[in-house]
Amino acid sequence: MRSFAFHRPNTLYEMSALLGGVIDSVPLAGGMTLLPTIKQRLAAPAALVDLSKIPQMFGIAVTDGVLTIGAMTRHVDVAESAEIRSKVPLLASLAAGIGDPAVRNRGTIGGSVANNDPSADYPAAVLALDATIVTDRREIAADAFFKGLFATALEPEEIITAVRFPVPSAGGYAKFKSPASRYALVGVCVAQKAGKIRVAVTGAGPGVFRIGAMEAALESSFTPDAIAVIKVSSENLSSDIHADAEYRAHLVTVMAKKAVMAALQTL
Ligand SMILES: Cc1cc2nc3c(=O)[nH]c(=O)nc-3n(C[C@H](O)[C@H](O)[C@H](O)COP(=O)(O)OP(=O)(O)OC[C@H]3O[C@@H](n4cnc5c(N)ncnc54)[C@H](O)[C@@H]3O)c2cc1C
């Protein structure tokens, strides 16, 4: 592993100065993705800027029907939050199903959303719940944030400070997980708010995406049967040693029906 500098700022201002000060400085959250990447020599940053001492990056709060989760909130904290369990239970169960205890004890929502792994769970919830990604510079709507394989709308040195989720009237998440990593082979999140439905899929393709046909069908009838015959094309889906594109396409409908069933239990 190449040597690098390590910084632990206490304020956003200090953090920005450090990230902007030296080329190839990168933010460090829980290190669950970043540290293995460095160890495998797939990344060689000049400096790591640890976000763990910046108070604005933490906290869980519900105000005026909006749940705000600080970017450095760990998966275990989302899974165990009484407030999240009562207001947006799909997020608590999603977080409880991420990886294993070690990953949930270190991994963060901000790191997951910034990394935008095509099989990560949070992107599906962020998109289905029509969340807003709050950065140290601006606010970005979920529809404009995810740009495909590991790509987002974040600019160089731009940091996610929080994610804001409008509290839905109903919502559910279902994933068919890889038995080894627990990442989603296919995960589908369904959310209902003010009569509108959003359906978002992770794991199936190179990035998270919505299914308009399912959203329209569920707005007419919010039941699993309403989407039972809706199939996505396998054309742009992923094929790998775990599952081919045809199988993933099949799983999308299966998981979407399960997500609707889970959502109906939250009504
Ligand atoms: C064995 C294993 C199993 C896993 N299983 C799952 C799973 O089932 N489902 C799932 O969804 N995920 C899974 N993950 C991923 C995990 O949930 C972490 O969220 C993810 O690895 C990001 O880790 P982190 O939060 O520690 O961020 P880091 O590894 O510290 O950072 C990840 C990337 O995001 C950048 N970054 C971090 N924080 C911010 C921020 N606030 N603003 C901007 N950029 C930032 C970093 O510079 C880096 O490029 C798994 C990981 C492992 C190692």
The ligand as an SDF file (V2000), in Angstrom:
LIG
                    3D

 53 58  0  0  0  0  0  0  0  0999 V2000
  -18.4060   -7.4490    2.6740 C   0  0  0  0  0  0  0  0  0  0  0  0
  -19.3040   -6.2670    2.3060 C   0  0  0  0  0  0  0  0  0  0  0  0
  -20.6600   -6.4960    2.1120 C   0  0  0  0  0  0  0  0  0  0  0  0
  -21.4990   -5.4230    1.7600 C   0  0  0  0  0  0  0  0  0  0  0  0
  -22.8210   -5.6790    1.5590 N   0  0  0  0  0  0  0  0  0  0  0  0
  -23.6250   -4.6630    1.1790 C   0  0  0  0  0  0  0  0  0  0  0  0
  -25.0160   -4.8720    0.9730 C   0  0  0  0  0  0  0  0  0  0  0  0
  -25.5640   -5.9480    1.1690 O   0  0  0  0  0  0  0  0  0  0  0  0
  -25.7610   -3.8030    0.5730 N   0  0  0  0  0  0  0  0  0  0  0  0
  -25.2110   -2.5590    0.3990 C   0  0  0  0  0  0  0  0  0  0  0  0
  -25.9390   -1.6340    0.0440 O   0  0  0  0  0  0  0  0  0  0  0  0
  -23.9110   -2.3290    0.6190 N   0  0  0  0  0  0  0  0  0  0  0  0
  -23.1040   -3.3390    1.0140 C   0  0  0  0  0  0  0  0  0  0  0  0
  -21.7940   -3.0790    1.2550 N   0  0  0  0  0  0  0  0  0  0  0  0
  -21.3020   -1.6880    1.1390 C   0  0  0  0  0  0  0  0  0  0  0  0
  -21.3990   -0.9700    2.5100 C   0  0  0  0  0  0  0  0  0  0  0  0
  -22.7350   -0.9200    2.8590 O   0  0  0  0  0  0  0  0  0  0  0  0
  -20.8710    0.4920    2.5850 C   0  0  0  0  0  0  0  0  0  0  0  0
  -21.9220    1.4060    2.6770 O   0  0  0  0  0  0  0  0  0  0  0  0
  -20.1140    0.9260    1.4120 C   0  0  0  0  0  0  0  0  0  0  0  0
  -19.0290    0.0300    1.2900 O   0  0  0  0  0  0  0  0  0  0  0  0
  -19.5560    2.3440    1.6380 C   0  0  0  0  0  0  0  0  0  0  0  0
  -18.7550    2.2630    2.7770 O   0  0  0  0  0  0  0  0  0  0  0  0
  -18.4950    3.4720    3.7400 P   0  0  0  0  0  0  0  0  0  0  0  0
  -19.7530    4.1420    4.1270 O   0  0  0  0  0  0  0  0  0  0  0  0
  -17.6090    2.9490    4.8060 O   0  0  0  0  0  0  0  0  0  0  0  0
  -17.7230    4.5270    2.8110 O   0  0  0  0  0  0  0  0  0  0  0  0
  -16.1700    4.5730    2.4180 P   0  0  0  0  0  0  0  0  0  0  0  0
  -15.6860    3.2380    2.0440 O   0  0  0  0  0  0  0  0  0  0  0  0
  -15.4000    5.3020    3.4630 O   0  0  0  0  0  0  0  0  0  0  0  0
  -16.2730    5.5150    1.1320 O   0  0  0  0  0  0  0  0  0  0  0  0
  -16.8390    5.0260   -0.0750 C   0  0  0  0  0  0  0  0  0  0  0  0
  -16.6490    6.0710   -1.1740 C   0  0  0  0  0  0  0  0  0  0  0  0
  -17.5170    7.1800   -0.9550 O   0  0  0  0  0  0  0  0  0  0  0  0
  -16.7660    8.3920   -0.7140 C   0  0  0  0  0  0  0  0  0  0  0  0
  -17.4750    9.0350    0.3830 N   0  0  0  0  0  0  0  0  0  0  0  0
  -17.7010    8.5390    1.6300 C   0  0  0  0  0  0  0  0  0  0  0  0
  -18.4940    9.3630    2.3310 N   0  0  0  0  0  0  0  0  0  0  0  0
  -18.7950   10.4090    1.5040 C   0  0  0  0  0  0  0  0  0  0  0  0
  -19.5960   11.5850    1.6540 C   0  0  0  0  0  0  0  0  0  0  0  0
  -20.2470   11.8320    2.7900 N   0  0  0  0  0  0  0  0  0  0  0  0
  -19.6570   12.4340    0.6140 N   0  0  0  0  0  0  0  0  0  0  0  0
  -19.0130   12.1670   -0.5530 C   0  0  0  0  0  0  0  0  0  0  0  0
  -18.2410   11.0840   -0.7490 N   0  0  0  0  0  0  0  0  0  0  0  0
  -18.1390   10.2090    0.2690 C   0  0  0  0  0  0  0  0  0  0  0  0
  -15.3520    7.9350   -0.3860 C   0  0  0  0  0  0  0  0  0  0  0  0
  -14.3790    8.8770   -0.7380 O   0  0  0  0  0  0  0  0  0  0  0  0
  -15.2550    6.6660   -1.2250 C   0  0  0  0  0  0  0  0  0  0  0  0
  -14.9760    7.0040   -2.5760 O   0  0  0  0  0  0  0  0  0  0  0  0
  -20.9510   -4.1170    1.6120 C   0  0  0  0  0  0  0  0  0  0  0  0
  -19.5860   -3.8990    1.8240 C   0  0  0  0  0  0  0  0  0  0  0  0
  -18.7660   -4.9480    2.1790 C   0  0  0  0  0  0  0  0  0  0  0  0
  -17.2980   -4.6690    2.4140 C   0  0  0  0  0  0  0  0  0  0  0  0
  1  2  1  0
  2  3  1  0
  2 52  2  0
  3  4  2  0
  4  5  1  0
  4 50  1  0
  5  6  2  0
  6  7  1  0
  6 13  1  0
  7  8  2  0
  7  9  1  0
  9 10  1  0
 10 11  2  0
 10 12  1  0
 12 13  2  0
 13 14  1  0
 14 15  1  0
 14 50  1  0
 15 16  1  0
 16 17  1  0
 16 18  1  0
 18 19  1  0
 18 20  1  0
 20 21  1  0
 20 22  1  0
 22 23  1  0
 23 24  1  0
 24 25  2  0
 24 26  1  0
 24 27  1  0
 27 28  1  0
 28 29  2  0
 28 30  1  0
 28 31  1  0
 31 32  1  0
 32 33  1  0
 33 34  1  0
 33 48  1  0
 34 35  1  0
 35 36  1  0
 35 46  1  0
 36 37  1  0
 36 45  1  0
 37 38  2  0
 38 39  1  0
 39 40  1  0
 39 45  2  0
 40 41  1  0
 40 42  2  0
 42 43  1  0
 43 44  2  0
 44 45  1  0
 46 47  1  0
 46 48  1  0
 48 49  1  0
 50 51  2  0
 51 52  1  0
 52 53  1  0
M  END
$$$$
